[in-house]
């Protein structure tokens, strides 16, 4: 099985972020042996980082060893539905947490887990999800 990579780690690398770029790159290199994949949501979120140039984004992902063609399933939708409904019930109103995190976390349920810098955000939504962060 593979790890699902959260969008933030990819943006760190694509933008050569001075604080997180190298750390995120090394982290993904360490996890690559099990395989890396992104959700369709992350693929869409990355578009601005590549000025909407599809071939540039695909080249970037291929160089990192990240697969981007994994399909979204009905089970992913059900998992996202349950997580979002629970989150809204607990909060009564949506907070700043984007729906993208709900969709990425739901997608990650089918895989080894999620690689992200934002573990706390995902842990609240998906307490049983295996989550690892760069150190």
N, C-alpha and C positions, 0 to 999 in steps of 0.2 A: 504494500500500500504506500501511499505518498503523503507528504505533508502539504497542507494548504498554506500558501504564503499570503499574508495580509498586504493590502495595497501600500501601506505606509513604508514597509521595508523596501519595496521596489522603487518608490519615489525617492527614498533616501539615497539609493544607489544611482538612479537616473539623474537626479539633481546634484550629485556629488556633494551631498549635505556635509558641511564641515564637522558637525557633531556626530551624526549617525551613519554617514555613508560607508566608511570603512568597516565599522562594527557590523552593520547590516549585511554587507558583502561577505565578510568572513563567516558570519552566522549561517547564511544560506549555503556557502561552500561546505560547511561542516555537515549540514543536513541533506545535501544533495544525493548522498548514497542511497537513501530510501526513496528518492524521487520527490520532485517539487511540482506543484500544480497551482493554478489560480482559478478562482471562480469566474464565471462570466461577468459578474458585477465588478470585480477588480479589473478585468480586461477593459471594461468601459471606463472605469475611474481613471485609468492610466492615459487615456487618449490625450488629455491636455499636455501631459509631460512630453509628448512626442508631436505636438502641434497637429494632431489628427492624422499623422502619416502612418498608416497601417504597417507598411513594410519596415519602417524604422522600429516600431514597437515590437513587431514579431522578431526582428533581428536581435534586439535587446534581450527579449525573453529567451530566445534560443541560445544566446551566448551565456546566459545564467543557468541554463538547463531547466527552465521552468516551462511546463506544458500549459497550454492555454485553450485547448479544444475540448476539455471535459464538459459533458452536457449537464444541464440543470435537470433535476428529476422532480416528480410529483412528491416524493418523500422529502426532498429539500424544501419544497413549498409548505408542506404540512409542518415541518420542524420550525420554519421561519414564522409561520402563522402562530403556533403555540408560544414561541419565545416572545413575539411582539405583543400578543394578547396578555401574557403574564406581566410583561414589562409595563404596559399601559395600566393594567389593573393596579399594580403596585405604586405607580406614580400618579395616577389619575389624569395626568396630562403628559403629552410627549415632551421630553426634554431635548437637549441639543444632540442627543445620540442619533446619528443618521440611520435610516433604515438599511443602508448599505451594510452596516455592521451586523445587523440581524440576518441579512441574506448571506453574507460571507460566513458567519458562524454556523448557520444552518447547513450550508454546503460542506463545511469542514467536518460535520458530524459523520460523514461517510468515509472519512480518511483517517490517517494516523493522528491527526490533530491539526492545530493552527500555530503558525509562526507569526508573531506580532510584537510590536513594542507596547501595545495597548491592552495588556492582559486583563487588567481590572474591568475594562469595558465589556469584554467578552465573557469573563467569569460570571458577571451578574446575569447576563442573558443565558448563558449555557454552562451551568455549574459542573456538569459532568464532562465537558469538553477538555481534552488534553491540550494544554497551551504551553508553549515554550517561548522565551524571549531571549534576545541577545544579551550577553553579559558584558 
